[in-house]
């Protein structure tokens, strides 16, 4: 019986950590405008509170995961039960009030409308958390004593996780770069400022902030002015950890030939 009680703790810890990481990545990556408004729990709060709502949820998950891993304190055990029970209620509300919204359980990957599988998963996790309340060991000890019950729990949760199919589809049918969502403008600007091309020309610019930016296919462009009032345009490739960066200077006499661009979401 003891093995049954402690076998679910590692699963709960791993899933809570995965949820935390996925939500933080979703917030940092930005994505297209309004993307967070389609993910629970952000969908249930006003626009300016959507990012804090996801971060608070991620913070709660990491605190519970740490508590389960390091201690046997009832606060973290019952807190995990309450967290997944509340998640079940939130998903039911989303399904009723916003059937187009995703659960956001694992960030942007969980953008598909809430279905019975997602709800069934949180119900199952609530039951697992309830069973683990009486586990006599901390999570780190349970990790050292794996059992077939843990593997059975993994199989059940995998069957109830539509995100797996979404990830497989993304790998099999990966859209070309120009059709994919690029990183947020602030992320691309940070990549530009960490490049050698930027460091080589930074001293010529009158301001470290661009006066204009736009996207074309797989590139994001940032326009600055130098001391001669020429336009200095940097282009940053939108894919890869160390993207290519290009630079061109347009003479002030020809600056009127630069077209005006509006942001384009792929």
C-alpha positions, -999 to 999 in steps of 0.1 A, spaced: 0 0 0 29 23 8 42 19 -28 8 29 -42 7 61 -21 42 73 -30 42 62 -67 22 92 -78 44 119 -62 71 119 -89 44 123 -116 29 153 -98 62 170 -94 72 165 -131 39 178 -144 39 208 -121 74 217 -132 65 212 -169 35 235 -164 57 262 -148 83 261 -176 58 261 -204 39 291 -190 70 312 -185 82 304 -220 48 314 -234 49 347 -216 85 355 -226 80 345 -263 51 369 -268 36 355 -299 9 372 -320 -14 398 -304 -42 385 -283 -27 350 -280 -28 350 -242 -65 360 -244 -72 325 -257 -54 306 -228 -68 298 -194 -65 312 -167 -56 344 -186 -89 342 -205 -108 348 -173 -91 381 -164 -89 416 -180 -62 421 -206 -36 439 -184 -39 410 -159 -33 382 -183 4 380 -180 4 383 -142 -23 356 -140 -2 331 -159 29 340 -139 11 336 -106 -2 302 -117 33 292 -127 47 305 -94 21 284 -75 30 253 -94 68 256 -88 62 262 -50 40 231 -48 65 211 -68 94 222 -45 73 213 -14 64 179 -27 100 172 -37 117 183 -4 91 177 23 62 156 35 44 187 49 6 184 47 4 220 34 20 211 1 1 178 -2 -33 193 4 -23 224 -16 -17 202 -46 -51 185 -42 -67 220 -41 -47 232 -71 -58 204 -94 -94 205 -80 -95 243 -88 -80 236 -122 -109 212 -129 -134 239 -120 -116 265 -142 -116 241 -172 -153 234 -167 -159 272 -166 -138 277 -197 -157 250 -216 -190 266 -206 -181 303 -210 -154 303 -237 -155 271 -257 -130 285 -281 -102 289 -254 -75 265 -246 -67 253 -211 -32 269 -211 -20 240 -188 13 238 -207 13 273 -222 8 279 -258 9 242 -267 -24 238 -248 -43 262 -271 -68 237 -284 -103 242 -271 -109 225 -237 -123 190 -242 -132 160 -221 -97 147 -222 -82 178 -206 -109 178 -179 -104 141 -174 -67 147 -169 -72 173 -141 -97 150 -124 -71 122 -126 -44 145 -112 -67 155 -84 -72 119 -75 -34 112 -77 -28 142 -55 -54 129 -30 -37 95 -29 -3 110 -24 -14 130 7 -6 100 29 27 90 12 53 85 40 83 98 20 93 131 3 93 133 -35 131 129 -39 129 96 -21 100 85 -43 121 92 -73 147 67 -62 121 40 -59 102 38 -92 75 13 -97 52 0 -124 25 21 -109 43 52 -119 46 39 -155 9 32 -154 2 67 -143 23 81 -172 4 60 -197 -30 72 -184 -19 109 -184 -4 105 -219 -37 92 -232 -55 122 -216 -31 148 -230 -41 163 -264 -8 183 -263 11 153 -274 -8 151 -306 -3 188 -311 35 185 -307 36 156 -331 16 175 -357 40 205 -353 70 183 -359 55 165 -389 39 195 -406 63 223 -396 53 255 -414 79 274 -433 97 302 -414 77 330 -430 44 314 -419 54 308 -383 50 331 -354 82 349 -346 95 358 -312 83 390 -296 98 423 -309 116 429 -275 132 394 -277 145 401 -313 158 435 -302 177 418 -274 193 394 -299 203 423 -321 220 441 -292 240 409 -283 253 406 -318 288 417 -331 272 437 -359 254 459 -333 285 464 -312 304 474 -343 280 502 -352 264 511 -319 287 541 -314 274 557 -346 238 558 -335 220 588 -320 197 565 -299 198 530 -287 160 527 -294 148 522 -329 124 547 -344 107 521 -365 105 483 -369 87 459 -391 87 423 -402 92 409 -437 90 371 -441 117 356 -419 134 389 -409 126 417 -385 140 451 -394 150 479 -369 156 514 -382 179 539 -363 196 572 -372 233 580 -371 250 613 -364 248 622 -401 210 617 -400 213 587 -423 190 557 -417 208 526 -402 187 495 -407 195 463 -390 178 430 -401 176 401 -376 167 366 -388 138 352 -368 149 316 -364 178 301 -345 195 307 -311 222 329 -328 203 344 -357 220 362 -386 222 400 -383 226 423 -413 231 460 -415 226 487 -442 230 525 -442 206 545 -463 218 580 -470 197 609 -457 191 621 -492 175 588 -501 156 582 -468 124 594 -483 125 564 -505 121 541 -475 85 528 -475 63 528 -445 56 494 -430 29 481 -407 35 451 -385 27 418 -401 18 387 -381 27 355 -399 
